[in-house]
Amino acid sequence: MTQGVMSMALLALIGTGFAFSTCFWLLRYMPAGKLSLISYVTPVLATLLGVAVGDGKIGRSMR
């Protein structure tokens, strides 16, 4: 496999593992209804991070 595919697979495994472990840890301290609201926050944070770090642009046409 190429280095890019291996990097992507490793990132997916680590990211997924971190997300699941964080979710289950937070379930001990928060009700599930409040915790599910993170699905609305994640795209906004990802967009802002893309603008800040990845030189992304926000506009009417996001190509």
N, CA, C and O atoms as CSV, one atom per row, in Angstrom:
chain,resi,resn,atom,element,x,y,z
A,1,MET,N,N,0.845,-1.196,0.000
A,1,MET,CA,C,0.000,0.000,0.000
A,1,MET,C,C,0.878,1.244,0.000
A,1,MET,O,O,2.028,1.222,0.439
A,2,THR,N,N,0.315,2.298,-0.492
A,2,THR,CA,C,1.077,3.538,-0.524
A,2,THR,C,C,1.075,4.188,0.857
A,2,THR,O,O,0.272,3.852,1.728
A,3,GLN,N,N,1.981,5.108,1.022
A,3,GLN,CA,C,2.104,5.791,2.306
A,3,GLN,C,C,0.846,6.606,2.612
A,3,GLN,O,O,0.446,6.718,3.771
A,4,GLY,N,N,0.228,7.172,1.582
A,4,GLY,CA,C,-0.983,7.968,1.786
A,4,GLY,C,C,-2.148,7.136,2.296
A,4,GLY,O,O,-2.889,7.565,3.181
A,5,VAL,N,N,-2.305,5.943,1.733
A,5,VAL,CA,C,-3.397,5.067,2.158
A,5,VAL,C,C,-3.159,4.590,3.589
A,5,VAL,O,O,-4.088,4.552,4.396
A,6,MET,N,N,-1.935,4.233,3.898
A,6,MET,CA,C,-1.612,3.799,5.257
A,6,MET,C,C,-1.817,4.933,6.265
A,6,MET,O,O,-2.325,4.706,7.363
A,7,SER,N,N,-1.425,6.138,5.895
A,7,SER,CA,C,-1.612,7.287,6.778
A,7,SER,C,C,-3.086,7.551,7.024
A,7,SER,O,O,-3.497,7.847,8.147
A,8,MET,N,N,-3.876,7.443,5.970
A,8,MET,CA,C,-5.313,7.672,6.086
A,8,MET,C,C,-5.966,6.612,6.974
A,8,MET,O,O,-6.822,6.936,7.797
A,9,ALA,N,N,-5.571,5.364,6.815
A,9,ALA,CA,C,-6.126,4.281,7.627
A,9,ALA,C,C,-5.745,4.457,9.095
A,9,ALA,O,O,-6.582,4.279,9.980
A,10,LEU,N,N,-4.504,4.800,9.351
A,10,LEU,CA,C,-4.057,5.001,10.727
A,10,LEU,C,C,-4.782,6.184,11.365
A,10,LEU,O,O,-5.198,6.109,12.521
A,11,LEU,N,N,-4.931,7.252,10.627
A,11,LEU,CA,C,-5.646,8.418,11.137
A,11,LEU,C,C,-7.104,8.078,11.428
A,11,LEU,O,O,-7.655,8.521,12.437
A,12,ALA,N,N,-7.728,7.300,10.558
A,12,ALA,CA,C,-9.122,6.911,10.776
A,12,ALA,C,C,-9.255,6.042,12.018
A,12,ALA,O,O,-10.180,6.230,12.808
A,13,LEU,N,N,-8.347,5.097,12.198
A,13,LEU,CA,C,-8.417,4.223,13.366
A,13,LEU,C,C,-8.178,4.984,14.662
A,13,LEU,O,O,-8.905,4.794,15.637
A,14,ILE,N,N,-7.177,5.833,14.678
A,14,ILE,CA,C,-6.879,6.599,15.894
A,14,ILE,C,C,-7.991,7.598,16.179
A,14,ILE,O,O,-8.421,7.732,17.324
A,15,GLY,N,N,-8.458,8.294,15.162
A,15,GLY,CA,C,-9.529,9.270,15.340
A,15,GLY,C,C,-10.822,8.636,15.818
A,15,GLY,O,O,-11.497,9.172,16.696
A,16,THR,N,N,-11.168,7.486,15.234
A,16,THR,CA,C,-12.385,6.795,15.635
A,16,THR,C,C,-12.267,6.279,17.068
A,16,THR,O,O,-13.205,6.397,17.856
A,17,GLY,N,N,-11.131,5.718,17.392
A,17,GLY,CA,C,-10.912,5.226,18.755
A,17,GLY,C,C,-10.998,6.340,19.784
A,17,GLY,O,O,-11.597,6.175,20.847
A,18,PHE,N,N,-10.399,7.468,19.461
A,18,PHE,CA,C,-10.455,8.604,20.370
A,18,PHE,C,C,-11.887,9.121,20.520
A,18,PHE,O,O,-12.330,9.428,21.626
A,19,ALA,N,N,-12.603,9.213,19.402
A,19,ALA,CA,C,-13.974,9.723,19.453
A,19,ALA,C,C,-14.880,8.809,20.271
A,19,ALA,O,O,-15.667,9.289,21.088
A,20,PHE,N,N,-14.778,7.499,20.063
A,20,PHE,CA,C,-15.626,6.574,20.817
A,20,PHE,C,C,-15.278,6.577,22.298
A,20,PHE,O,O,-16.171,6.588,23.146
A,21,SER,N,N,-13.990,6.567,22.614
A,21,SER,CA,C,-13.625,6.549,24.029
A,21,SER,C,C,-14.040,7.846,24.721
A,21,SER,O,O,-14.471,7.815,25.874
A,22,THR,N,N,-13.918,8.972,24.045
A,22,THR,CA,C,-14.354,10.242,24.615
A,22,THR,C,C,-15.864,10.270,24.802
A,22,THR,O,O,-16.362,10.765,25.813
A,23,CYS,N,N,-16.585,9.740,23.831
A,23,CYS,CA,C,-18.053,9.715,23.918
A,23,CYS,C,C,-18.512,8.883,25.107
A,23,CYS,O,O,-19.375,9.314,25.871
A,24,PHE,N,N,-17.943,7.703,25.267
A,24,PHE,CA,C,-18.354,6.848,26.380
A,24,PHE,C,C,-17.918,7.422,27.719
A,24,PHE,O,O,-18.611,7.249,28.722
A,25,TRP,N,N,-16.793,8.095,27.746
A,25,TRP,CA,C,-16.360,8.741,28.985
A,25,TRP,C,C,-17.327,9.869,29.353
A,25,TRP,O,O,-17.714,10.014,30.512
A,26,LEU,N,N,-17.709,10.664,28.350
A,26,LEU,CA,C,-18.630,11.775,28.610
A,26,LEU,C,C,-20.018,11.304,29.010
A,26,LEU,O,O,-20.720,12.008,29.736
A,27,LEU,N,N,-20.427,10.129,28.553
A,27,LEU,CA,C,-21.744,9.609,28.925
A,27,LEU,C,C,-21.879,9.392,30.428
A,27,LEU,O,O,-22.993,9.365,30.952
A,28,ARG,N,N,-20.767,9.239,31.117
A,28,ARG,CA,C,-20.822,9.096,32.569
A,28,ARG,C,C,-21.163,10.418,33.251
A,28,ARG,O,O,-21.671,10.427,34.372
A,29,TYR,N,N,-20.890,11.518,32.588
A,29,TYR,CA,C,-21.043,12.837,33.217
A,29,TYR,C,C,-22.153,13.689,32.618
A,29,TYR,O,O,-22.549,14.689,33.217
A,30,MET,N,N,-22.658,13.319,31.457
A,30,MET,CA,C,-23.681,14.111,30.776
A,30,MET,C,C,-24.824,13.207,30.332
A,30,MET,O,O,-24.609,12.026,30.057
A,31,PRO,N,N,-26.038,13.750,30.259
A,31,PRO,CA,C,-27.134,12.964,29.686
A,31,PRO,C,C,-26.915,12.763,28.181
A,31,PRO,O,O,-26.284,13.587,27.520
A,32,ALA,N,N,-27.436,11.675,27.664
A,32,ALA,CA,C,-27.237,11.339,26.254
A,32,ALA,C,C,-27.811,12.410,25.326
A,32,ALA,O,O,-27.258,12.661,24.255
A,33,GLY,N,N,-28.906,13.037,25.723
A,33,GLY,CA,C,-29.515,14.079,24.888
A,33,GLY,C,C,-28.589,15.262,24.671
A,33,GLY,O,O,-28.472,15.774,23.557
A,34,LYS,N,N,-27.937,15.690,25.729
A,34,LYS,CA,C,-26.992,16.804,25.599
A,34,LYS,C,C,-25.759,16.389,24.816
A,34,LYS,O,O,-25.230,17.166,24.020
A,35,LEU,N,N,-25.306,15.176,25.038
A,35,LEU,CA,C,-24.119,14.696,24.350
A,35,LEU,C,C,-24.358,14.572,22.849
A,35,LEU,O,O,-23.431,14.750,22.058
A,36,SER,N,N,-25.582,14.269,22.454
A,36,SER,CA,C,-25.874,14.127,21.028
A,36,SER,C,C,-25.815,15.475,20.300
A,36,SER,O,O,-25.720,15.502,19.073
A,37,LEU,N,N,-25.868,16.574,21.021
A,37,LEU,CA,C,-25.792,17.894,20.392
A,37,LEU,C,C,-24.423,18.161,19.777
A,37,LEU,O,O,-24.279,19.082,18.972
A,38,ILE,N,N,-23.422,17.375,20.141
A,38,ILE,CA,C,-22.091,17.563,19.571
A,38,ILE,C,C,-22.107,17.349,18.060
A,38,ILE,O,O,-21.255,17.883,17.351
A,39,SER,N,N,-23.067,16.574,17.565
A,39,SER,CA,C,-23.135,16.347,16.121
A,39,SER,C,C,-23.472,17.626,15.355
A,39,SER,O,O,-23.213,17.706,14.154
A,40,TYR,N,N,-24.041,18.621,16.022
A,40,TYR,CA,C,-24.298,19.907,15.394
A,40,TYR,C,C,-23.085,20.833,15.469
A,40,TYR,O,O,-22.913,21.714,14.627
A,41,VAL,N,N,-22.257,20.628,16.471
A,41,VAL,CA,C,-21.096,21.493,16.684
A,41,VAL,C,C,-19.908,21.055,15.835
A,41,VAL,O,O,-19.125,21.897,15.395
A,42,THR,N,N,-19.761,19.765,15.598
A,42,THR,CA,C,-18.603,19.224,14.907
A,42,THR,C,C,-18.384,19.830,13.516
A,42,THR,O,O,-17.256,20.230,13.225
A,43,PRO,N,N,-19.388,19.921,12.642
A,43,PRO,CA,C,-19.139,20.506,11.325
A,43,PRO,C,C,-18.700,21.975,11.383
A,43,PRO,O,O,-17.882,22.419,10.577
A,44,VAL,N,N,-19.247,22.710,12.332
A,44,VAL,CA,C,-18.869,24.119,12.476
A,44,VAL,C,C,-17.406,24.226,12.901
A,44,VAL,O,O,-16.646,25.013,12.337
A,45,LEU,N,N,-17.020,23.434,13.893
A,45,LEU,CA,C,-15.628,23.453,14.337
A,45,LEU,C,C,-14.673,22.971,13.249
A,45,LEU,O,O,-13.578,23.512,13.094
A,46,ALA,N,N,-15.090,21.954,12.498
A,46,ALA,CA,C,-14.240,21.454,11.414
A,46,ALA,C,C,-14.055,22.510,10.327
A,46,ALA,O,O,-12.965,22.638,9.771
A,47,THR,N,N,-15.099,23.259,10.024
A,47,THR,CA,C,-14.991,24.324,9.028
A,47,THR,C,C,-14.071,25.435,9.505
A,47,THR,O,O,-13.224,25.918,8.754
A,48,LEU,N,N,-14.240,25.834,10.750
A,48,LEU,CA,C,-13.381,26.886,11.307
A,48,LEU,C,C,-11.925,26.431,11.383
A,48,LEU,O,O,-11.017,27.219,11.119
A,49,LEU,N,N,-11.700,25.184,11.736
A,49,LEU,CA,C,-10.344,24.653,11.771
A,49,LEU,C,C,-9.740,24.596,10.368
A,49,LEU,O,O,-8.552,24.865,10.187
A,50,GLY,N,N,-10.555,24.248,9.387
A,50,GLY,CA,C,-10.086,24.245,8.004
A,50,GLY,C,C,-9.700,25.630,7.521
A,50,GLY,O,O,-8.747,25.782,6.756
A,51,VAL,N,N,-10.429,26.631,7.958
A,51,VAL,CA,C,-10.102,28.012,7.593
A,51,VAL,C,C,-8.824,28.456,8.302
A,51,VAL,O,O,-7.955,29.086,7.699
A,52,ALA,N,N,-8.718,28.122,9.590
A,52,ALA,CA,C,-7.573,28.580,10.381
A,52,ALA,C,C,-6.282,27.861,10.006
A,52,ALA,O,O,-5.233,28.494,9.889
A,53,VAL,N,N,-6.347,26.564,9.820
A,53,VAL,CA,C,-5.134,25.777,9.618
A,53,VAL,C,C,-4.905,25.437,8.156
A,53,VAL,O,O,-3.773,25.480,7.674
A,54,GLY,N,N,-5.972,25.100,7.452
A,54,GLY,CA,C,-5.832,24.586,6.093
A,54,GLY,C,C,-5.995,25.612,4.999
A,54,GLY,O,O,-6.103,25.243,3.829
A,55,ASP,N,N,-6.017,26.883,5.335
A,55,ASP,CA,C,-6.178,27.946,4.344
A,55,ASP,C,C,-7.471,27.782,3.539
A,55,ASP,O,O,-7.497,28.034,2.335
A,56,GLY,N,N,-8.544,27.358,4.218
A,56,GLY,CA,C,-9.833,27.224,3.570
A,56,GLY,C,C,-10.519,28.574,3.440
A,56,GLY,O,O,-10.136,29.548,4.088
A,57,LYS,N,N,-11.509,28.614,2.617
A,57,LYS,CA,C,-12.266,29.842,2.387
A,57,LYS,C,C,-13.733,29.595,2.706
A,57,LYS,O,O,-14.271,28.531,2.401
A,58,ILE,N,N,-14.375,30.573,3.316
A,58,ILE,CA,C,-15.803,30.514,3.582
A,58,ILE,C,C,-16.481,31.535,2.682
A,58,ILE,O,O,-16.116,32.710,2.661
A,59,GLY,N,N,-17.453,31.073,1.955
A,59,GLY,CA,C,-18.174,31.964,1.053
A,59,GLY,C,C,-19.423,31.284,0.529
A,59,GLY,O,O,-19.797,30.201,0.979
A,60,ARG,N,N,-20.053,31.931,-0.418
A,60,ARG,CA,C,-21.270,31.364,-0.993
A,60,ARG,C,C,-20.981,30.082,-1.747
A,60,ARG,O,O,-21.745,29.119,-1.670
A,61,SER,N,N,-19.884,30.071,-2.471
A,61,SER,CA,C,-19.495,28.894,-3.227
A,61,SER,C,C,-18.263,28.283,-2.563
A,61,SER,O,O,-17.162,28.827,-2.652
A,62,MET,N,N,-18.460,27.159,-1.906
A,62,MET,CA,C,-17.347,26.538,-1.196
A,62,MET,C,C,-16.754,25.427,-2.064
A,62,MET,O,O,-16.942,24.243,-1.787
A,63,ARG,N,N,-16.050,25.819,-3.097
A,63,ARG,CA,C,-15.434,24.855,-4.019
A,63,ARG,C,C,-14.016,24.645,-3.664
A,63,ARG,O,O,-13.323,23.868,-4.322
